[in-house]
Amino acid sequence: MCGIFGITLEKRKPVGKLLTDALKHLEYRGYDSVGIAVTDGKKSFLRKGVGFVSDVALEKRFEELDGIAGIGHTRWATHGEVKEENAHPHQGCRDVLFVVHNGILENYLELRDFLIKRNHVFRSETDSEVIVHLVEEFGANEEGLKKVLSLLEGTYAFVVLTKDGTLLCARKGSPLVVGKFEEGVVVASDPIPILPYTKKILRLGEGEYCIAKGRKLLYRGSQQPKTVSWSERSAELGSFNHFMEKEIEEQPLVLKNLLAWLRDDSPDRILHGRIHLIGAGTSYHAALYGEYLLRKAGYDARAFIASEYTYWKGEDPDIVIAVSQSGETTDVLEALKDYEGEIIAITNNPLSSLASLSERVFLLNAGPELGVAATKTYTAQLTVLYYLTTGRIPENLPSLVYESLIRNKEAVKGVVEVLKDRSSVYYLGRGLNVVTAKEGALKIKEIAYIHAEAYPAGESKHGPIALVENGFPVVFVMPKDETYKDSLSNLEEMLARGAKGIVVGNEPPEQPVMFLSIPYTKDPRLNPIISVLPLQLLAYKLSVARGYNPDRPRNLAKSVTVK
Ligand code: F6R
């Protein structure tokens, strides 16, 4: 949630432009509103507004601001509605201190009362604003910062900018990473906007702080910098229209790279005893895939939605496999809070909270995923789970995924026409294909705003079929595997009630349906990695056809760091 960026420089530079560029890279974390504060050492400037980075930056002329330091923020609202006053940065009583914050302060009302009694005047309804007033109260220096940290309850990653160009940075619960480069120091809520400056990135430890000015960085914490292998170009759009489109198309290459990494690994005897898998959203679907494969391989495994885990888990397992592309999803981290057993992380973020608390980390090595809807990280997660369970490197997988992509880029257009004006659609499948149906339905909901429900196909006749009337679209995921024959019967049932059938499979059935073709694999466990491609493409193209921006689905943010 929310993106934070800060920079200190030895010499005066076009800080407004540097902040704008960084915020564009962070926009996937939140896009309700945006703002920057810049100082040249003598004067400070605060500019913010509601809307997307490029629009607000243009309107408020972010790029005309030069200086020696600055902070910026893209917001995904938690406390206080979306309006200019609630956009970050927030300033103290005078225009000498500014803060950007990510997280939720639980005791902010108490702190606000305390500060109001001390004559502080608040301008916003946010919890974040108390931080800047507290720094004002206790001093914009190391001692003052320590005092402020001792008063804050809840989660935070924040950066305070002072008029003389110092950044006071701290984190607890929410991530904050720092990098040094030749001309200064950069700090951000994730590594992506830091990559143009340096690939050596330090993640502040839990409860730690740092202070930066010019090229100097004061850090008394316990962490060491790590080198992030992502190229800075991977965070650029290139010739694509949207990041989601780019990331869908990257999948064959991502999987090829991932298999190369996995080849150097040894999964032997990692798994034992009782295994729980947890994840949220798309990552939960990956967890379900893992459950299926592990159970078939004879393991005692069960998948849980992360936010439900503590209610449903029963006795602690021997191993938790935590699936999270960001590694920062609060629901996942909360689920692991009191767990003392072994954790295996499957994540795309080597600097994440999840990675730091896990015994064993499987990195997806997918490069940054900036589309809010997960695509390439999902197929990478499934691939890691396949490898973990079977110990096999599926050498032909990248070419099967490529084939699936090529076959469907144009083919989905016909289905887009059918679904474009519909308000509801079912996604059905059996066995492992239920996972793909769920993922396909989630994608459509998220970015095309069409109500989509996934069901095990056999279950559809126990209720959902009641909604089906002439023309009601039903997508069947039915490759030629053990489920095929039974799925065919369910398809018949739907067609008999007037449904418009759309089949994702290896060969078109005899029935009059629309058909999306996927290549055949002898190992049906690979099917979900292949058959999700047409469904990703369908959701993407449907979103565009309905006039939406698939990279910025309403109400959603890439990394959900609240409960
Ligand atoms: C769906 C989507 C979300 C995430 C979920 C978990 O397209 O992106 O449902 O999958 O918020 O995020 P991670 O994997 O970062 O824990």
Boltz pocket constraint, residues with backbone or C-beta under 6 A from the ligand:
constraints:
  - pocket:
      binder: B
      contacts: [[A, 280], [A, 281], [A, 282], [A, 283], [A, 284], [A, 323], [A, 324], [A, 325], [A, 326], [A, 327], [A, 328], [A, 329], [A, 332], [A, 372], [A, 373], [A, 374], [A, 375], [A, 442], [A, 443], [A, 446], [A, 557], [A, 558], [A, 559], [A, 560]]
      max_distance: 6.0
